[in-house]
Amino acid sequence: MAKQPSYRLQVLFGLREKDKDEAEKVYAKKMALVQKEKKTHDDMKEQAREMVRHRQAKKIENSDKMAAGELNINQIKGNDRHIERLKEQEAAYAVEIKRQVEVIQEAEQAAEKAKEEMLKANQDFKALEKHKEKWAKKVKREADMKEADEAEDIAQAQYFKRLKGE
């Protein structure tokens, strides 16, 4: 049987396959980044809750000391200023949490863009893959027809040889 011809778009096929694989890798990285940023956000929210619990505990502790008469007026004022600084730190951290939400949104947008590019690369590859499959079927059909023609020629030659020989 004759050697099968090479696919004339094989170079393009390889490039599309490479583009598809690369787009899938980029999308996976972008999604991993989104997950990482979401985890950071969750950690930050937990840290903010911990800051509130700490401030409330300090407030209770100060109230207990004041009720027991262990604090003078300067200590009470100092404790109040400390509580106010803790509130300010919580407010500043809330701003950081909002910034993290923006970071997540940007990462999600980048991941969505990467997804679209991956889908397009995948679609381009599938179209060329389908073309290659049709081409392979056509080549096989032509080879089968040629083989059948050759077999028919051989059968005719043998038939005529037997006719002459008899």
N, C-alpha and C positions, 0 to 999 in steps of 0.2 A: 504494500500500500504506500502511496506517495506521502511525503512529508506534508503536514498541515501548514498552510501559510501563516505567517505571523499577523497578529491583529495590528492594523495600520494606525490605530489610535492608542497603542499600548503606553506610549510615553505620557499622553494626556491622562490616561486611565491611572497610571502610577501617581501622577501629580494630584489628581482629584482624591485619590485614596489617602495620600499623605496630608492633603489639606483637611480632609474629613477627620483623620486621626488627630491632627494638631488642634483642630477646633474643639474636638471632644475633650482633649487634655486642658485646653484653656478654660472651657466651661466648668470642668471639674475643679480646677483651681479657684475660679471665681466663686463657685458654690461653697467650697471649703472656707474661703475668706468670709463669706456671708455668715456661715455657721460660727466661725471664730468671733466675729464682731458681735453676733447675737449673744454668745456666751459671755463676752466681755461686758455687754450691757446687763445681762442677768447678774453677773458678779457685782457690777457697780450698784445695781438696785439693792442687792443684799447688803452691800457696804453702807448704803444710805440708811437702810432700816436699822443696821447695827449702830450707826451714829445717833439716830433718834433714840434707840434704847439706852445708849450710854448717857445721853443728855437727860433723859427722864430719870435714870438711876441717880445721876448726880443731883438732880432737883430733889428727889426723895431723900437722898442722904443729907443734903443741906437743910431740908425742912426738919428732919429728925434731929439734927444737931441744934437747930434753932429752938425747937420745942424743948430740948433738954437744957437749953441755956448755956451751951458750950461755946457759942460764938459771940463776939462783940460786934459793934456796928460796922467797923472797918472790914472785918472778915465777911460779914453778910453782904456788904457792897462788893467786895472782891469776888465772892461766889456768884453774885448776880451778873457781874461783868463776864465771868467765866462762862456762865450759861448763855449769855448773849453771843459770845465768841463762838460757842458751839453751834448756835443757831445760824450764825453767819457762815460757818464752815459747811453746814448742811445746805444752805442756799447756794453757795458756790459749787458744791458737789452736784446739786440738782441741775445747774447749768451744764456741768460736764456730762451729765447723763443725757441731757437734751442734745448736746453735740454728738454723743455716741449714737443717738437715734438717727441723726443726719448722716453719720458715717455708714450706718447700716443701710439707709436708703440709697446712698451712693453705691455701695457694694452690690445691692440688689439690682440697681439699674445696670451696672456693669455686667452682672451675671445674666440679666435678661438680654442685653446686647450680644453677649457671648453665645447665649442659647440660640438667638436668631441666626447668628453667623454659623453656628454648628448645624442648625436645621437646613440652612441653605447649602452648606458644603455637603451635607448628607444627601440632600435632594439631587444636587449636581452629580454626585458619585453614583447614586442609584440609577439615574437616567443613563449615564454612560455604561454602567454595569448591565442594564437591560439591553442596551445597544450591542454590547459585546456578546451577550447570550444569544441574541437574534443572529448576529454574525456567525457565531460558532455553529448554530443550528443550520444556517444556510450553507456553510462550508461542509458540514457533515452530509447534508442532503446532496450537495453537488458531488461529493466524493462517493457517496453510495450510488448515485446515478451513474457516475463514470465507471465504478466497479461493476455495476449491473450491465452496462453497455459492453465492457470488456469481456464479461462472462458470456454474454450473448454472442459476441464476435467469436470467442473460442468455441462455443457450442456449435455455431454455424460452420466454422472451419472444420471441426471434427465431423460434422454431419456430411459436408461435401467430400471430405477425405474418404469417409466410409462409402459414400456413393460411387466414387471413382474407383475405389479399391475392390468393390464387389463385383 
